Amino acid sequence: MNKNTIYYKQVELLIRVLPFVAKQKCFALKGGTAINLFVREFPRLSVDIDLVYLPMKLRDDALLEICEALDAIGVDLKKAFKDVELTEAYRSKQDILRLIVARNGVQVKVELSPVLRGTVYKPKLMEVCTSVEDEFGYVEMPVVDLADLYAGKICA
C-alpha cells in the first residue's frame, strides 16, 4: 500500500480520531468506513466518519445532545493534538452536523444525519479488521448491526 497517497494519510488520521468519537456513547459508526475498516478487510480506503445518533429523542433534544457530543470530541482532539484544526459546521447551521478534523494537511469529516436517529438492532463494539490493525493500528468503536449497516447503504 502506498503510504504517500492522500487516502492513506486520511485513514491514518481517521484511525487516530475514532477513539475520541467512540467515547461519545450516543454514537455508532455506520457507512463505508464501518464496512471497509471493521467488516470487510478494507477492500477500499474510506475516509469519512459517518455516525448514527442512537437515542430516540425528540429532534431538538437530539440536536442539542449531538452538538454537545461533537463539542466534546473537539475538546478532546485539541488536548491530544496541538496541531489539529477543527471546522465546526454544526455551530453555524444546526442541521449541518459535521465536524471537519484537519491535521498536517489532511482532513476527515465526522458527520451525522439531522433527520435519522436510532437503529433497528443494537450496535456492537467492534475491533478493526486484522489487516487494518496491521497497517494503521488498533481501534475499537461501536458499529451499527450488519443489518442496519447494509440497509443504510442500500438506502443511500
N, CA, C and O atoms as a GROMACS GRO file, in nm:
protein
  624
    1MET      N    1   0.085  -0.117   0.000
    1MET     CA    2   0.000   0.000   0.000
    1MET      C    3   0.090   0.124   0.000
    1MET      O    4   0.186   0.133   0.077
    2ASN      N    5   0.058   0.218  -0.086
    2ASN     CA    6   0.138   0.339  -0.099
    2ASN      C    7   0.106   0.437   0.014
    2ASN      O    8  -0.004   0.493   0.020
    3LYS      N    9   0.201   0.455   0.104
    3LYS     CA   10   0.179   0.539   0.221
    3LYS      C   11   0.182   0.689   0.190
    3LYS      O   12   0.154   0.771   0.278
    4ASN      N   13   0.214   0.724   0.068
    4ASN     CA   14   0.221   0.865   0.031
    4ASN      C   15   0.093   0.920  -0.028
    4ASN      O   16   0.084   1.039  -0.058
    5THR      N   17  -0.008   0.836  -0.046
    5THR     CA   18  -0.133   0.884  -0.105
    5THR      C   19  -0.215   0.960  -0.001
    5THR      O   20  -0.202   0.936   0.119
    6ILE      N   21  -0.297   1.049  -0.048
    6ILE     CA   22  -0.383   1.127   0.041
    6ILE      C   23  -0.480   1.035   0.115
    6ILE      O   24  -0.510   1.057   0.232
    7TYR      N   25  -0.530   0.930   0.046
    7TYR     CA   26  -0.625   0.839   0.110
    7TYR      C   27  -0.560   0.764   0.226
    7TYR      O   28  -0.622   0.746   0.331
    8TYR      N   29  -0.437   0.722   0.207
    8TYR     CA   30  -0.366   0.652   0.314
    8TYR      C   31  -0.352   0.744   0.436
    8TYR      O   32  -0.378   0.704   0.549
    9LYS      N   33  -0.312   0.867   0.411
    9LYS     CA   34  -0.294   0.963   0.520
    9LYS      C   35  -0.427   0.997   0.587
    9LYS      O   36  -0.431   1.021   0.708
   10GLN      N   37  -0.534   1.000   0.509
   10GLN     CA   38  -0.666   1.025   0.568
   10GLN      C   39  -0.708   0.910   0.659
   10GLN      O   40  -0.764   0.933   0.767
   11VAL      N   41  -0.682   0.787   0.616
   11VAL     CA   42  -0.717   0.673   0.701
   11VAL      C   43  -0.632   0.675   0.828
   11VAL      O   44  -0.681   0.642   0.936
   12GLU      N   45  -0.505   0.712   0.817
   12GLU     CA   46  -0.422   0.726   0.937
   12GLU      C   47  -0.486   0.824   1.036
   12GLU      O   48  -0.495   0.796   1.155
   13LEU      N   49  -0.529   0.939   0.985
   13LEU     CA   50  -0.592   1.039   1.071
   13LEU      C   51  -0.724   0.986   1.127
   13LEU      O   52  -0.753   1.003   1.245
   14LEU      N   53  -0.802   0.924   1.042
   14LEU     CA   54  -0.932   0.869   1.084
   14LEU      C   55  -0.914   0.771   1.200
   14LEU      O   56  -0.989   0.776   1.297
   15ILE      N   57  -0.816   0.684   1.189
   15ILE     CA   58  -0.789   0.585   1.295
   15ILE      C   59  -0.748   0.655   1.424
   15ILE      O   60  -0.779   0.606   1.533
   16ARG      N   61  -0.680   0.767   1.414
   16ARG     CA   62  -0.640   0.843   1.534
   16ARG      C   63  -0.758   0.917   1.596
   16ARG      O   64  -0.761   0.939   1.717
   17VAL      N   65  -0.856   0.955   1.512
   17VAL     CA   66  -0.972   1.030   1.560
   17VAL      C   67  -1.078   0.938   1.622
   17VAL      O   68  -1.145   0.977   1.718
   18LEU      N   69  -1.093   0.817   1.569
   18LEU     CA   70  -1.201   0.728   1.613
   18LEU      C   71  -1.209   0.705   1.764
   18LEU      O   72  -1.320   0.703   1.817
   19PRO      N   73  -1.099   0.687   1.836
   19PRO     CA   74  -1.113   0.666   1.981
   19PRO      C   75  -1.182   0.783   2.053
   19PRO      O   76  -1.251   0.762   2.153
   20PHE      N   77  -1.164   0.903   2.002
   20PHE     CA   78  -1.228   1.019   2.063
   20PHE      C   79  -1.377   1.021   2.032
   20PHE      O   80  -1.458   1.064   2.115
   21VAL      N   81  -1.412   0.974   1.915
   21VAL     CA   82  -1.554   0.962   1.877
   21VAL      C   83  -1.619   0.851   1.959
   21VAL      O   84  -1.732   0.866   2.006
   22ALA      N   85  -1.548   0.741   1.976
   22ALA     CA   86  -1.602   0.625   2.049
   22ALA      C   87  -1.635   0.657   2.194
   22ALA      O   88  -1.717   0.589   2.255
   23LYS      N   89  -1.573   0.760   2.251
   23LYS     CA   90  -1.602   0.799   2.390
   23LYS      C   91  -1.745   0.852   2.404
   23LYS      O   92  -1.800   0.852   2.514
   24GLN      N   93  -1.803   0.898   2.295
   24GLN     CA   94  -1.939   0.953   2.298
   24GLN      C   95  -2.038   0.838   2.279
   24GLN      O   96  -2.060   0.791   2.167
   25LYS      N   97  -2.096   0.793   2.387
   25LYS     CA   98  -2.181   0.673   2.386
   25LYS      C   99  -2.310   0.690   2.307
   25LYS      O  100  -2.381   0.592   2.284
   26CYS      N  101  -2.342   0.810   2.266
   26CYS     CA  102  -2.465   0.833   2.189
   26CYS      C  103  -2.447   0.804   2.041
   26CYS      O  104  -2.543   0.813   1.965
   27PHE      N  105  -2.325   0.769   1.998
   27PHE     CA  106  -2.297   0.747   1.856
   27PHE      C  107  -2.255   0.604   1.827
   27PHE      O  108  -2.200   0.534   1.913
   28ALA      N  109  -2.284   0.560   1.704
   28ALA     CA  110  -2.228   0.436   1.650
   28ALA      C  111  -2.187   0.465   1.506
   28ALA      O  112  -2.247   0.548   1.438
   29LEU      N  113  -2.084   0.396   1.462
   29LEU     CA  114  -2.033   0.412   1.326
   29LEU      C  115  -2.122   0.339   1.228
   29LEU      O  116  -2.171   0.230   1.256
   30LYS      N  117  -2.141   0.400   1.110
   30LYS     CA  118  -2.216   0.336   1.002
   30LYS      C  119  -2.145   0.369   0.872
   30LYS      O  120  -2.043   0.437   0.872
   31GLY      N  121  -2.198   0.320   0.762
   31GLY     CA  122  -2.149   0.361   0.630
   31GLY      C  123  -2.025   0.287   0.584
   31GLY      O  124  -1.987   0.182   0.637
   32GLY      N  125  -1.964   0.346   0.481
   32GLY     CA  126  -1.850   0.283   0.414
   32GLY      C  127  -1.730   0.259   0.504
   32GLY      O  128  -1.664   0.157   0.491
   33THR      N  129  -1.702   0.351   0.592
   33THR     CA  130  -1.589   0.332   0.683
   33THR      C  131  -1.612   0.212   0.774
   33THR      O  132  -1.520   0.134   0.798
   34ALA      N  133  -1.733   0.196   0.823
   34ALA     CA  134  -1.765   0.080   0.907
   34ALA      C  135  -1.745  -0.049   0.828
   34ALA      O  136  -1.686  -0.145   0.877
   35ILE      N  137  -1.794  -0.050   0.705
   35ILE     CA  138  -1.781  -0.170   0.621
   35ILE      C  139  -1.635  -0.197   0.589
   35ILE      O  140  -1.587  -0.310   0.607
   36ASN      N  141  -1.564  -0.097   0.542
   36ASN     CA  142  -1.429  -0.117   0.491
   36ASN      C  143  -1.322  -0.136   0.597
   36ASN      O  144  -1.220  -0.199   0.569
   37LEU      N  145  -1.343  -0.085   0.715
   37LEU     CA  146  -1.241  -0.099   0.819
   37LEU      C  147  -1.276  -0.199   0.929
   37LEU      O  148  -1.187  -0.253   0.994
   38PHE      N  149  -1.406  -0.224   0.949
   38PHE     CA  150  -1.447  -0.311   1.060
   38PHE      C  151  -1.509  -0.443   1.014
   38PHE      O  152  -1.519  -0.536   1.093
   39VAL      N  153  -1.551  -0.451   0.888
   39VAL     CA  154  -1.621  -0.571   0.842
   39VAL      C  155  -1.545  -0.644   0.731
   39VAL      O  156  -1.529  -0.766   0.738
   40ARG      N  157  -1.499  -0.573   0.628
   40ARG     CA  158  -1.454  -0.638   0.505
   40ARG      C  159  -1.305  -0.628   0.475
   40ARG      O  160  -1.267  -0.639   0.358
   41GLU      N  161  -1.219  -0.609   0.572
   41GLU     CA  162  -1.073  -0.604   0.550
   41GLU      C  163  -1.033  -0.502   0.443
   41GLU      O  164  -0.954  -0.533   0.354
   42PHE      N  165  -1.085  -0.386   0.452
   42PHE     CA  166  -1.068  -0.270   0.365
   42PHE      C  167  -1.043  -0.298   0.218
   42PHE      O  168  -0.931  -0.284   0.169
   43PRO      N  169  -1.151  -0.339   0.147
   43PRO     CA  170  -1.138  -0.354   0.002
   43PRO      C  171  -1.110  -0.219  -0.065
   43PRO      O  172  -1.058  -0.214  -0.177
   44ARG      N  173  -1.142  -0.112   0.003
   44ARG     CA  174  -1.104   0.023  -0.042
   44ARG      C  175  -1.090   0.109   0.083
   44ARG      O  176  -1.146   0.078   0.188
   45LEU      N  177  -1.014   0.215   0.070
   45LEU     CA  178  -0.998   0.305   0.184
   45LEU      C  179  -1.120   0.395   0.194
   45LEU      O  180  -1.172   0.442   0.092
   46SER      N  181  -1.164   0.419   0.313
   46SER     CA  182  -1.280   0.504   0.336
   46SER      C  183  -1.238   0.613   0.434
   46SER      O  184  -1.168   0.586   0.531
   47VAL      N  185  -1.280   0.737   0.409
   47VAL     CA  186  -1.220   0.848   0.481
   47VAL      C  187  -1.319   0.940   0.554
   47VAL      O  188  -1.279   1.047   0.599
   48ASP      N  189  -1.443   0.902   0.565
   48ASP     CA  190  -1.540   0.979   0.641
   48ASP      C  191  -1.586   0.898   0.760
   48ASP      O  192  -1.597   0.775   0.753
   49ILE      N  193  -1.614   0.966   0.869
   49ILE     CA  194  -1.668   0.900   0.988
   49ILE      C  195  -1.817   0.933   0.990
   49ILE      O  196  -1.858   1.039   1.038
   50ASP      N  197  -1.897   0.841   0.937
   50ASP     CA  198  -2.042   0.859   0.932
   50ASP      C  199  -2.101   0.794   1.057
   50ASP      O  200  -2.080   0.676   1.084
   51LEU      N  201  -2.175   0.873   1.132
   51LEU     CA  202  -2.229   0.827   1.259
   51LEU      C  203  -2.381   0.827   1.258
   51LEU      O  204  -2.445   0.900   1.182
   52VAL      N  205  -2.436   0.744   1.345
   52VAL     CA  206  -2.578   0.750   1.373
   52VAL      C  207  -2.593   0.787   1.520
   52VAL      O  208  -2.520   0.738   1.606
   53TYR      N  209  -2.688   0.874   1.546
   53TYR     CA  210  -2.721   0.911   1.683
   53TYR      C  211  -2.818   0.804   1.734
   53TYR      O  212  -2.923   0.783   1.674
   54LEU      N  213  -2.783   0.738   1.842
   54LEU     CA  214  -2.857   0.619   1.886
   54LEU      C  215  -2.987   0.646   1.962
   54LEU      O  216  -3.087   0.580   1.933
   55PRO      N  217  -2.992   0.739   2.057
   55PRO     CA  218  -3.117   0.756   2.132
   55PRO      C  219  -3.232   0.803   2.043
   55PRO      O  220  -3.212   0.875   1.946
   56MET      N  221  -3.350   0.762   2.078
   56MET     CA  222  -3.470   0.806   2.005
   56MET      C  223  -3.533   0.922   2.083
   56MET      O  224  -3.637   0.906   2.148
   57LYS      N  225  -3.470   1.036   2.074
   57LYS     CA  226  -3.519   1.156   2.143
   57LYS      C  227  -3.586   1.248   2.042
   57LYS      O  228  -3.570   1.232   1.921
   58LEU      N  229  -3.661   1.342   2.093
   58LEU     CA  230  -3.721   1.444   2.007
   58LEU      C  231  -3.610   1.519   1.935
   58LEU      O  232  -3.498   1.530   1.985
   59ARG      N  233  -3.641   1.570   1.817
   59ARG     CA  234  -3.542   1.633   1.730
   59ARG      C  235  -3.459   1.741   1.802
   59ARG      O  236  -3.336   1.737   1.796
   60ASP      N  237  -3.523   1.834   1.868
   60ASP     CA  238  -3.449   1.943   1.933
   60ASP      C  239  -3.355   1.890   2.042
   60ASP      O  240  -3.242   1.937   2.055
   61ASP      N  241  -3.403   1.794   2.119
   61ASP     CA  242  -3.319   1.734   2.224
   61ASP      C  243  -3.202   1.658   2.161
   61ASP      O  244  -3.089   1.664   2.210
   62ALA      N  245  -3.230   1.587   2.053
   62ALA     CA  246  -3.127   1.510   1.984
   62ALA      C  247  -3.020   1.604   1.926
   62ALA      O  248  -2.901   1.579   1.942
   63LEU      N  249  -3.063   1.709   1.860
   63LEU     CA  250  -2.968   1.803   1.800
   63LEU      C  251  -2.878   1.866   1.907
   63LEU      O  252  -2.758   1.883   1.885
   64LEU      N  253  -2.936   1.900   2.020
   64LEU     CA  254  -2.858   1.957   2.130
   64LEU      C  255  -2.753   1.857   2.179
   64LEU      O  256  -2.636   1.893   2.197
   65GLU      N  257  -2.795   1.733   2.201
   65GLU     CA  258  -2.700   1.632   2.251
   65GLU      C  259  -2.593   1.600   2.147
   65GLU      O  260  -2.477   1.579   2.183
   66ILE      N  261  -2.629   1.597   2.021
   66ILE     CA  262  -2.531   1.573   1.914
   66ILE      C  263  -2.426   1.684   1.915
   66ILE      O  264  -2.306   1.656   1.909
   67CYS      N  265  -2.470   1.808   1.921
   67CYS     CA  266  -2.376   1.921   1.922
   67CYS      C  267  -2.286   1.918   2.044
   67CYS      O  268  -2.167   1.947   2.035
   68GLU      N  269  -2.341   1.882   2.158
   68GLU     CA  270  -2.260   1.870   2.280
   68GLU      C  271  -2.155   1.759   2.265
   68GLU      O  272  -2.041   1.775   2.308
   69ALA      N  273  -2.194   1.648   2.204
   69ALA     CA  274  -2.100   1.538   2.184
   69ALA      C  275  -1.991   1.577   2.084
   69ALA      O  276  -1.874   1.544   2.103
   70LEU      N  277  -2.028   1.647   1.977
   70LEU     CA  278  -1.928   1.695   1.880
   70LEU      C  279  -1.833   1.794   1.947
   70LEU      O  280  -1.713   1.793   1.920
   71ASP      N  281  -1.887   1.880   2.033
   71ASP     CA  282  -1.802   1.972   2.110
   71ASP      C  283  -1.701   1.894   2.194
   71ASP      O  284  -1.583   1.929   2.198
   72ALA      N  285  -1.748   1.791   2.262
   72ALA     CA  286  -1.660   1.711   2.348
   72ALA      C  287  -1.550   1.644   2.267
   72ALA      O  288  -1.435   1.637   2.310
   73ILE      N  289  -1.585   1.594   2.148
   73ILE     CA  290  -1.484   1.534   2.060
   73ILE      C  291  -1.379   1.639   2.025
   73ILE      O  292  -1.259   1.613   2.031
   74GLY      N  293  -1.425   1.758   1.989
   74GLY     CA  294  -1.333   1.866   1.953
   74GLY      C  295  -1.240   1.904   2.067
   74GLY      O  296  -1.120   1.922   2.046
   75VAL      N  297  -1.294   1.915   2.187
   75VAL     CA  298  -1.212   1.949   2.304
   75VAL      C  299  -1.106   1.843   2.326
   75VAL      O  300  -0.989   1.875   2.348
   76ASP      N  301  -1.146   1.716   2.320
   76ASP     CA  302  -1.050   1.606   2.340
   76ASP      C  303  -0.942   1.606   2.232
   76ASP      O  304  -0.824   1.584   2.262
   77LEU      N  305  -0.981   1.630   2.107
   77LEU     CA  306  -0.883   1.632   1.998
   77LEU      C  307  -0.783   1.746   2.016
   77LEU      O  308  -0.664   1.728   1.991
   78LYS      N  309  -0.831   1.862   2.058
   78LYS     CA  310  -0.741   1.976   2.079
   78LYS      C  311  -0.642   1.949   2.193
   78LYS      O  312  -0.528   1.994   2.188
   79LYS      N  313  -0.686   1.876   2.294
   79LYS     CA  314  -0.596   1.839   2.404
   79LYS      C  315  -0.490   1.739   2.357
   79LYS      O  316  -0.374   1.747   2.396
   80ALA      N  317  -0.532   1.644   2.273
   80ALA     CA  318  -0.443   1.536   2.230
   80ALA      C  319  -0.345   1.579   2.121
   80ALA      O  320  -0.231   1.534   2.118
   81PHE      N  321  -0.390   1.667   2.032
   81PHE     CA  322  -0.310   1.707   1.916
   81PHE      C  323  -0.305   1.859   1.910
   81PHE      O  324  -0.404   1.923   1.873
   82LYS      N  325  -0.194   1.916   1.943
   82LYS     CA  326  -0.182   2.062   1.947
   82LYS      C  327  -0.196   2.124   1.807
   82LYS      O  328  -0.233   2.240   1.794
   83ASP      N  329  -0.166   2.046   1.704
   83ASP     CA  330  -0.169   2.100   1.567
   83ASP      C  331  -0.299   2.068   1.493
   83ASP      O  332  -0.306   2.087   1.371
   84VAL      N  333  -0.400   2.021   1.562
   84VAL     CA  334  -0.526   1.987   1.496
   84VAL      C  335  -0.605   2.115   1.466
   84VAL      O  336  -0.605   2.209   1.545
   85GLU      N  337  -0.672   2.115   1.352
   85GLU     CA  338  -0.760   2.225   1.315
   85GLU      C  339  -0.901   2.169   1.299
   85GLU      O  340  -0.920   2.066   1.236
   86LEU      N  341  -0.997   2.237   1.357
   86LEU     CA  342  -1.136   2.190   1.353
   86LEU      C  343  -1.223   2.292   1.283
   86LEU      O  344  -1.211   2.413   1.304
   87THR      N  345  -1.312   2.242   1.198
   87THR     CA  346  -1.417   2.324   1.139
   87THR      C  347  -1.548   2.270   1.194
   87THR      O  348  -1.588   2.157   1.163
   88GLU      N  349  -1.613   2.349   1.275
   88GLU     CA  350  -1.734   2.305   1.345
   88GLU      C  351  -1.857   2.357   1.271
   88GLU      O  352  -1.918   2.456   1.311
   89ALA      N  353  -1.892   2.290   1.162
   89ALA     CA  354  -2.003   2.335   1.076
   89ALA      C  355  -2.134   2.340   1.152
   89ALA      O  356  -2.221   2.422   1.122
   90TYR      N  357  -2.151   2.254   1.250
   90TYR     CA  358  -2.275   2.246   1.328
   90TYR      C  359  -2.300   2.374   1.409
   90TYR      O  360  -2.413   2.397   1.453
   91ARG      N  361  -2.199   2.454   1.430
   91ARG     CA  362  -2.216   2.579   1.506
   91ARG      C  363  -2.287   2.687   1.424
   91ARG      O  364  -2.359   2.770   1.480
   92SER      N  365  -2.267   2.686   1.292
   92SER     CA  366  -2.326   2.791   1.209
   92SER      C  367  -2.465   2.755   1.158
   92SER      O  368  -2.546   2.844   1.132
   93LYS      N  369  -2.492   2.628   1.145
   93LYS     CA  370  -2.624   2.585   1.097
   93LYS      C  371  -2.657   2.454   1.167
   93LYS      O  372  -2.585   2.356   1.154
   94GLN      N  373  -2.767   2.454   1.240
   94GLN     CA  374  -2.798   2.342   1.329
   94GLN      C  375  -2.822   2.210   1.256
   94GLN      O  376  -2.803   2.103   1.315
   95ASP      N  377  -2.862   2.214   1.129
   95ASP     CA  378  -2.888   2.088   1.060
   95ASP      C  379  -2.770   2.042   0.975
   95ASP      O  380  -2.783   1.946   0.898
   96ILE      N  381  -2.656   2.107   0.988
   96ILE     CA  382  -2.533   2.058   0.925
   96ILE      C  383  -2.447   2.001   1.037
   96ILE      O  384  -2.368   2.072   1.099
   97LEU      N  385  -2.464   1.874   1.062
   97LEU     CA  386  -2.400   1.809   1.176
   97LEU      C  387  -2.265   1.750   1.133
   97LEU      O  388  -2.250   1.629   1.117
   98ARG      N  389  -2.169   1.840   1.114
   98ARG     CA  390  -2.039   1.800   1.060
   98ARG      C  391  -1.927   1.867   1.139
   98ARG      O  392  -1.932   1.986   1.168
   99LEU      N  393  -1.827   1.786   1.171
   99LEU     CA  394  -1.704   1.833   1.232
   99LEU      C  395  -1.592   1.790   1.139
   99LEU      O  396  -1.572   1.670   1.116
  100ILE      N  397  -1.518   1.885   1.086
  100ILE     CA  398  -1.406   1.853   0.997
  100ILE      C  399  -1.278   1.863   1.079
  100ILE      O  400  -1.250   1.965   1.141
  101VAL      N  401  -1.202   1.754   1.077
  101VAL     CA  402  -1.078   1.745   1.153
  101VAL      C  403  -0.963   1.748   1.054
  101VAL      O  404  -0.955   1.664   0.964
  102ALA      N  405  -0.873   1.845   1.070
  102ALA     CA  406  -0.758   1.858   0.981
  102ALA      C  407  -0.630   1.857   1.063
  102ALA      O  408  -0.621   1.915   1.172
  103ARG      N  409  -0.531   1.789   1.006
  103ARG     CA  410  -0.400   1.781   1.072
  103ARG      C  411  -0.296   1.750   0.967
  103ARG      O  412  -0.312   1.657   0.888
  104ASN      N  413  -0.189   1.826   0.966
  104ASN     CA  414  -0.079   1.804   0.871
  104ASN      C  415  -0.126   1.799   0.727
  104ASN      O  416  -0.079   1.717   0.648
  105GLY      N  417  -0.219   1.887   0.692
  105GLY     CA  418  -0.266   1.896   0.553
  105GLY      C  419  -0.364   1.788   0.512
  105GLY      O  420  -0.396   1.776   0.394
  106VAL      N  421  -0.411   1.710   0.607
  106VAL     CA  422  -0.505   1.600   0.579
  106VAL      C  423  -0.632   1.626   0.659
  106VAL      O  424  -0.626   1.676   0.771
  107GLN      N  425  -0.747   1.592   0.600
  107GLN     CA  426  -0.871   1.612   0.676
  107GLN      C  427  -0.965   1.493   0.662
  107GLN      O  428  -0.965   1.421   0.562
  108VAL      N  429  -1.045   1.474   0.767
  108VAL     CA  430  -1.154   1.376   0.766
  108VAL      C  431  -1.278   1.446   0.822
  108VAL      O  432  -1.269   1.539   0.900
  109LYS      N  433  -1.393   1.396   0.779
  109LYS     CA  434  -1.520   1.453   0.824
  109LYS      C  435  -1.587   1.357   0.921
  109LYS      O  436  -1.591   1.236   0.899
  110VAL      N  437  -1.640   1.413   1.028
  110VAL     CA  438  -1.725   1.340   1.121
  110VAL      C  439  -1.864   1.396   1.097
  110VAL      O  440  -1.888   1.514   1.120
  111GLU      N  441  -1.959   1.311   1.051
  111GLU     CA  442  -2.091   1.366   1.019
  111GLU      C  443  -2.205   1.274   1.058
  111GLU      O  444  -2.192   1.152   1.068
  112LEU      N  445  -2.319   1.339   1.080
  112LEU     CA  446  -2.443   1.270   1.115
  112LEU      C  447  -2.556   1.328   1.033
  112LEU      O  448  -2.548   1.440   0.983
  113SER      N  449  -2.662   1.250   1.020
  113SER     CA  450  -2.784   1.298   0.957
  113SER      C  451  -2.864   1.377   1.060
  113SER      O  452  -2.876   1.333   1.175
  114PRO      N  453  -2.918   1.494   1.022
  114PRO     CA  454  -3.002   1.568   1.116
  114PRO      C  455  -3.142   1.509   1.128
  114PRO      O  456  -3.222   1.554   1.210
  115VAL      N  457  -3.172   1.408   1.046
  115VAL     CA  458  -3.306   1.351   1.040
  115VAL      C  459  -3.310   1.212   1.102
  115VAL      O  460  -3.394   1.184   1.188
  116LEU      N  461  -3.220   1.124   1.058
  116LEU     CA  462  -3.224   0.984   1.102
  116LEU      C  463  -3.165   0.969   1.241
  116LEU      O  464  -3.057   1.020   1.271
  117ARG      N  465  -3.238   0.897   1.326
  117ARG     CA  466  -3.191   0.868   1.462
  117ARG      C  467  -3.227   0.723   1.494
  117ARG      O  468  -3.327   0.670   1.448
  118GLY      N  469  -3.142   0.662   1.574
  118GLY     CA  470  -3.170   0.526   1.620
  118GLY      C  471  -3.136   0.420   1.517
  118GLY      O  472  -3.102   0.449   1.403
  119THR      N  473  -3.145   0.296   1.562
  119THR     CA  474  -3.120   0.180   1.478
  119THR      C  475  -3.228   0.076   1.507
  119THR      O  476  -3.298   0.084   1.608
  120VAL      N  477  -3.239  -0.020   1.418
  120VAL     CA  478  -3.334  -0.129   1.441
  120VAL      C  479  -3.274  -0.227   1.542
  120VAL      O  480  -3.340  -0.271   1.636
  121TYR      N  481  -3.146  -0.260   1.522
  121TYR     CA  482  -3.078  -0.356   1.608
  121TYR      C  483  -2.972  -0.285   1.691
  121TYR      O  484  -2.927  -0.176   1.657
  122LYS      N  485  -2.933  -0.348   1.799
  122LYS     CA  486  -2.835  -0.290   1.890
  122LYS      C  487  -2.696  -0.289   1.824
  122LYS      O  488  -2.654  -0.390   1.767
  123PRO      N  489  -2.625  -0.176   1.832
  123PRO     CA  490  -2.487  -0.172   1.779
  123PRO      C  491  -2.396  -0.265   1.859
  123PRO      O  492  -2.428  -0.305   1.971
  124LYS      N  493  -2.282  -0.298   1.798
  124LYS     CA  494  -2.185  -0.386   1.862
  124LYS      C  495  -2.051  -0.314   1.870
  124LYS      O  496  -2.013  -0.242   1.777
  125LEU      N  497  -1.980  -0.333   1.979
  125LEU     CA  498  -1.844  -0.283   1.989
  125LEU      C  499  -1.757  -0.374   1.902
  125LEU      O  500  -1.748  -0.495   1.926
  126MET      N  501  -1.693  -0.316   1.802
  126MET     CA  502  -1.613  -0.395   1.709
  126MET      C  503  -1.470  -0.343   1.704
  126MET      O  504  -1.444  -0.225   1.725
  127GLU      N  505  -1.380  -0.435   1.675
  127GLU     CA  506  -1.239  -0.401   1.652
  127GLU      C  507  -1.218  -0.390   1.502
  127GLU      O  508  -1.288  -0.454   1.424
  128VAL      N  509  -1.122  -0.307   1.461
  128VAL     CA  510  -1.090  -0.301   1.319
  128VAL      C  511  -1.043  -0.438   1.273
  128VAL      O  512  -0.995  -0.519   1.352
  129CYS      N  513  -1.058  -0.464   1.144
  129CYS     CA  514  -1.012  -0.590   1.085
  129CYS      C  515  -0.861  -0.604   1.105
  129CYS      O  516  -0.790  -0.506   1.122
  130THR      N  517  -0.815  -0.727   1.103
  130THR     CA  518  -0.674  -0.756   1.126
  130THR      C  519  -0.582  -0.681   1.031
  130THR      O  520  -0.482  -0.624   1.073
  131SER      N  521  -0.616  -0.680   0.903
  131SER     CA  522  -0.530  -0.611   0.806
  131SER      C  523  -0.526  -0.461   0.831
  131SER      O  524  -0.423  -0.397   0.807
  132VAL      N  525  -0.635  -0.405   0.878
  132VAL     CA  526  -0.638  -0.262   0.912
  132VAL      C  527  -0.550  -0.236   1.034
  132VAL      O  528  -0.473  -0.140   1.036
  133GLU      N  529  -0.562  -0.322   1.134
  133GLU     CA  530  -0.479  -0.308   1.253
  133GLU      C  531  -0.331  -0.319   1.219
  133GLU      O  532  -0.249  -0.242   1.268
  134ASP      N  533  -0.297  -0.416   1.134
  134ASP     CA  534  -0.157  -0.434   1.094
  134ASP      C  535  -0.101  -0.311   1.024
  134ASP      O  536   0.015  -0.276   1.043
  135GLU      N  537  -0.183  -0.247   0.944
  135GLU     CA  538  -0.139  -0.132   0.864
  135GLU      C  539  -0.146   0.001   0.940
  135GLU      O  540  -0.056   0.084   0.928
  136PHE      N  541  -0.253   0.020   1.019
  136PHE     CA  542  -0.280   0.152   1.078
  136PHE      C  543  -0.285   0.154   1.231
  136PHE      O  544  -0.275   0.260   1.291
  137GLY      N  545  -0.300   0.039   1.292
  137GLY     CA  546  -0.311   0.034   1.437
  137GLY      C  547  -0.450  -0.009   1.483
  137GLY      O  548  -0.545  -0.015   1.405
  138TYR      N  549  -0.457  -0.040   1.611
  138TYR     CA  550  -0.580  -0.092   1.670
  138TYR      C  551  -0.675   0.020   1.708
  138TYR      O  552  -0.633   0.125   1.757
  139VAL      N  553  -0.802  -0.004   1.686
  139VAL     CA  554  -0.907   0.083   1.738
  139VAL      C  555  -1.035   0.001   1.747
  139VAL      O  556  -1.057  -0.089   1.666
  140GLU      N  557  -1.117   0.033   1.845
  140GLU     CA  558  -1.249  -0.028   1.854
  140GLU      C  559  -1.352   0.082   1.863
  140GLU      O  560  -1.325   0.193   1.910
  141MET      N  561  -1.472   0.049   1.816
  141MET     CA  562  -1.575   0.151   1.803
  141MET      C  563  -1.710   0.082   1.799
  141MET      O  564  -1.722  -0.024   1.739
  142PRO      N  565  -1.813   0.139   1.862
  142PRO     CA  566  -1.947   0.086   1.841
  142PRO      C  567  -1.985   0.101   1.693
  142PRO      O  568  -1.973   0.209   1.635
  143VAL      N  569  -2.031  -0.007   1.634
  143VAL     CA  570  -2.070  -0.010   1.493
  143VAL      C  571  -2.214  -0.061   1.486
  143VAL      O  572  -2.251  -0.154   1.558
  144VAL      N  573  -2.293  -0.001   1.400
  144VAL     CA  574  -2.431  -0.048   1.386
  144VAL      C  575  -2.430  -0.194   1.343
  144VAL      O  576  -2.335  -0.241   1.280
  145ASP      N  577  -2.534  -0.266   1.376
  145ASP     CA  578  -2.551  -0.406   1.339
  145ASP      C  579  -2.541  -0.421   1.187
  145ASP      O  580  -2.576  -0.329   1.113
  146LEU      N  581  -2.494  -0.536   1.141
  146LEU     CA  582  -2.478  -0.558   0.997
  146LEU      C  583  -2.606  -0.533   0.918
  146LEU      O  584  -2.601  -0.479   0.807
  147ALA      N  585  -2.720  -0.571   0.974
  147ALA     CA  586  -2.847  -0.547   0.903
  147ALA      C  587  -2.871  -0.398   0.885
  147ALA      O  588  -2.909  -0.354   0.776
  148ASP      N  589  -2.849  -0.319   0.989
  148ASP     CA  590  -2.863  -0.174   0.980
  148ASP      C  591  -2.757  -0.115   0.887
  148ASP      O  592  -2.785  -0.022   0.810
  149LEU      N  593  -2.637  -0.169   0.894
  149LEU     CA  594  -2.526  -0.117   0.815
  149LEU      C  595  -2.554  -0.130   0.665
  149LEU      O  596  -2.542  -0.034   0.590
  150TYR      N  597  -2.591  -0.251   0.623
  150TYR     CA  598  -2.615  -0.272   0.480
  150TYR      C  599  -2.748  -0.213   0.434
  150TYR      O  600  -2.760  -0.171   0.320
  151ALA      N  601  -2.846  -0.209   0.522
  151ALA     CA  602  -2.973  -0.143   0.487
  151ALA      C  603  -2.948   0.006   0.462
  151ALA      O  604  -3.006   0.064   0.370
  152GLY      N  605  -2.862   0.066   0.543
  152GLY     CA  606  -2.828   0.206   0.524
  152GLY      C  607  -2.758   0.231   0.393
  152GLY      O  608  -2.782   0.333   0.328
  153LYS      N  609  -2.671   0.139   0.352
  153LYS     CA  610  -2.601   0.155   0.224
  153LYS      C  611  -2.698   0.139   0.108
  153LYS      O  612  -2.686   0.208   0.007
  154ILE      N  613  -2.793   0.048   0.121
  154ILE     CA  614  -2.893   0.030   0.015
  154ILE      C  615  -2.978   0.156   0.001
  154ILE      O  616  -3.006   0.200  -0.111
  155CYS      N  617  -3.017   0.215   0.113
  155CYS     CA  618  -3.099   0.337   0.109
  155CYS      C  619  -3.021   0.457   0.057
  155CYS      O  620  -3.079   0.546  -0.004
  156ALA      N  621  -2.891   0.458   0.081
  156ALA     CA  622  -2.809   0.572   0.036
  156ALA      C  623  -2.797   0.568  -0.113
  156ALA      O  624  -2.732   0.654  -0.172
   0.00000   0.00000   0.00000
